[in-house]
Amino acid sequence: MMFHYMIPVYAFLIKTERRTIHRLPETYQIPVAEYLAEEIEADNREAG
C-alpha cells in the first residue's frame, strides 16, 4: 500500500541527505524519483 502524502516527505528526506532513493520502500522509489524530476524541471523552466 502506498500513501501519496509520503512522496513529498520522502523527497524531502532525500534532498536533505537523510535517505537515499535505494533505502526507500520499493513502491515509493519510482514515484519519489518522478516527483524530484518534476521539481527540477519546474526550477529549470523558471530559470530559463
KEKE-3310 file (N, C-alpha, C; in steps of 0.2 Angstrom, whole numbers, plus 5000, padded with zeros to 4 digits):
npx = (5004:5002:5005:5000:5004:5016:5025:5031:5037:5046:5054:5059:5067:5077:5082:5088:5098:5096:5091:5093:5088:5088:5086:5073:5056:5052:5040:5039:5050:5050:5039:5044:5056:5051:5044:5054:5061:5051:5051:5064:5063:5053:5060:5070:5063:5058:5070:5075)
npy = (4994:5011:5028:5043:5055:5053:5054:5068:5069:5059:5063:5075:5070:5064:5075:5082:5073:5063:5051:5039:5036:5022:5017:5018:5012:5000:5002:5016:5021:5024:5034:5044:5047:5052:5063:5071:5074:5081:5093:5098:5100:5110:5120:5123:5128:5140:5147:5148)
npz = (5000:4996:5002:4996:5002:5007:4997:4994:5007:5008:4997:5002:5013:5005:4998:5009:5012:5021:5018:5005:4988:4986:4999:5001:5003:4991:4983:4983:4977:4962:4961:4969:4963:4951:4956:4961:4949:4942:4950:4948:4934:4934:4941:4932:4921:4927:4928:4916)
capx = (5000:5006:5001:5003:5006:5023:5030:5035:5040:5052:5058:5062:5072:5082:5086:5092:5103:5094:5089:5094:5082:5088:5084:5065:5052:5052:5034:5040:5056:5049:5035:5048:5061:5047:5042:5060:5062:5047:5054:5070:5061:5050:5065:5074:5058:5058:5076:5076)
capy = (5000:5017:5034:5048:5061:5052:5055:5074:5068:5055:5068:5080:5066:5063:5081:5084:5068:5058:5045:5038:5033:5015:5015:5019:5006:4999:5005:5023:5023:5027:5040:5049:5050:5056:5069:5075:5076:5087:5099:5100:5103:5116:5125:5125:5132:5146:5150:5148)
capz = (5000:4996:5004:4992:5005:5009:4992:4996:5013:5006:4993:5007:5016:5000:4997:5015:5013:5027:5015:4998:4984:4987:5005:5002:5001:4984:4980:4983:4973:4956:4962:4973:4958:4947:4960:4961:4942:4941:4954:4944:4928:4936:4943:4925:4917:4930:4927:4909)
cpx = (5004:5002:5004:5006:5014:5028:5034:5039:5047:5057:5062:5068:5078:5086:5090:5097:5102:5092:5092:5088:5082:5086:5076:5062:5051:5046:5035:5045:5054:5044:5039:5053:5057:5045:5048:5062:5058:5049:5060:5068:5057:5055:5069:5069:5058:5064:5078:5073)
cpy = (5006:5023:5039:5054:5060:5053:5062:5073:5064:5059:5073:5076:5065:5069:5084:5078:5064:5052:5045:5035:5025:5012:5016:5013:5006:5002:5013:5025:5027:5034:5045:5052:5054:5063:5074:5078:5082:5093:5102:5103:5110:5122:5127:5129:5139:5150:5151:5153)
cpz = (5000:4998:5000:4995:5007:5003:4993:5002:5012:5001:4997:5010:5011:4999:5003:5016:5019:5024:5008:4994:4985:4994:5006:5001:4994:4980:4979:4979:4967:4957:4965:4967:4953:4950:4960:4954:4940:4944:4950:4938:4929:4937:4936:4921:4920:4928:4920:4905)
residu = (MET:MET:PHE:HIS:TYR:MET:ILE:PRO:VAL:TYR:ALA:PHE:LEU:ILE:LYS:THR:GLU:ARG:ARG:THR:ILE:HIS:ARG:LEU:PRO:GLU:THR:TYR:GLN:ILE:PRO:VAL:ALA:GLU:TYR:LEU:ALA:GLU:GLU:ILE:GLU:ALA:ASP:ASN:ARG:GLU:ALA:GLY)
# end
